[in-house]
Amino acid sequence: EIEYIGDGFLYHMVRIITGSLLRVGMNMWEPIDIQKILLYKDRKYAGPTAPALGLTLKKIDYIK
């Protein structure tokens, strides 16, 4: 289970982050690779977009 908390997300952002973390979990990448991807600021270095299957939006909080 992965929980994402933020005040805004780009289109498919959560699925892209999930795909990258799955690569680490499957020992295809090292955890440090995630930090490198963030430093590059380029989508082409990130992992694949995870399928929507199994992803659930549980809650939205609106802060006034």
Secondary structure, 3 states (H helix, E strand, C coil): CCCCCCCCCCCCHHHHHHHHHHHHHCCCCCHHHHHHHHHHCCHHHCCCCCCCCCCCCCCCCCCC
